[in-house]
Amino acid sequence: MHFEEFVTLAPYTTLHIGGPARWFAEARTDEEVAEAVRFARARALPFFVLGGGSNLLVRDAGFAGLVIHMGLRGIRQDEGRFAVAAGEAWDSFVSHAVERGYAGIECLAGIPGTVGATPVQNVGAYGQEVAETIVRVRAFDTKTDKIVDLAAAECGFAYRRSLFNSVKRGRYIVTAVTYALRAAGEPRLSYADLQRRFPAGTRPTLEEVSETVREIRQGKGMLIVEGEPDCRSAGSFFKNPVVEQAHYARIAGDAAAAVPSYPAGEGRVKLPAAWLVEHAGFPKGYTMGRAGISSRHTLALINRGEATADDVLALAERIKAAVREKFGVELEMEPVVLG
């Protein structure tokens, strides 16, 4: 295993922002993941696991520790179960499954990043979440220094959360994920954008649905396309907040326009962060120096060219303050900030 010094991280992120890692190594096996952790411990260094860099903002000074880049590859299929290595590109795996006629993740097409990140944030979009299909997560347990297999019920999945990014953040390094998909299954058409494309009575194929999702994502600047400035982003920068019904009623009563919402259980509702951002005074195409908001989607903060991490964070803080003042809602950033 090769350990490099002072490797610039910006090229490894979709925002194209970030200073150097003091140490950098690519792990291609479970054993190399363990070796990398031992390397960091021996030098009293913090370590960070890097996948596709699509949900990451690296600070300008970089990271004074070891970055472990996940290079594990491979897909093993046993009927409807797919065991996928953490370093595989997520969108490539979606195509792999859809081409073979397996349903369950077709609406998650076009999401950047790697397989290993999907259980961490319980990745979801267009009416599907990976928690619906994950049956097992294989990981290196940094507390016991052993490889463990966690059943889905042990992963604590919730909206954009799991034990991997909440109560046991940093303990586990995901090395593989097993998904249970449906052979010859029907595609999911529960999301409004897809229902508009495929009216009642139509029977689209899995391929048609996944390609349509990619088209919709590209139209919103949420598909990573080389050369498109709106794609220098970390995707959705803020999570959709969940508030009490009474809080929502106050917002709706004060608003000049109808406030969209979605049931979140137990007297709570989920609000679209994009609506809050726009109605707090930040439309698509808004700019603040070298950072800005995508011209296609209000939730995507972009690097307009030579932006720094400080530029992006300053814009994010301005947006959060405006939403807090106008609606009394605290937005939570979705990307991980490193450094």
Number of C-alpha atoms within 10 A of each C-alpha: 11 9 13 14 13 16 17 16 23 19 13 18 22 24 30 24 27 25 21 22 25 17 20 24 23 20 22 18 17 19 12 19 26 18 14 23 20 15 16 18 13 9 10 10 16 13 21 20 19 25 23 21 25 24 23 25 27 27 21 19 13 21 24 16 21 26 25 24 21 26 20 20 16 12 15 11 13 8 11 13 18 19 20 25 26 29 26 22 20 23 21 16 19 23 20 13 23 26 12 12 17 24 25 24 29 27 28 23 26 24 24 22 21 23 28 29 28 21 28 23 23 22 18 19 14 17 14 19 23 19 23 16 18 23 20 20 25 23 22 22 17 15 9 9 13 14 18 16 17 14 14 18 11 12 21 18 20 12 14 18 17 20 19 21 18 12 11 11 12 16 17 21 28 28 28 26 24 22 22 21 22 18 16 13 14 16 22 19 21 12 13 11 13 18 13 10 15 16 11 9 6 9 13 16 17 26 20 15 23 23 17 20 24 20 16 17 18 17 12 19 23 26 22 21 12 10 8 10 17 28 25 26 32 26 28 19 24 21 19 21 15 22 17 14 17 12 16 21 12 12 17 16 12 13 13 9 9 10 17 13 16 11 12 15 11 8 10 17 20 19 21 18 22 21 17 26 20 17 18 18 13 21 19 19 17 17 17 14 13 15 25 26 26 27 18 18 21 25 28 26 30 27 27 22 15 11 19 22 23 15 17 25 17 14 20 20 13 13 19 20 16 19 22 15 12 15 18 13 21 15 22 14 16 17 18 15 13 17 17
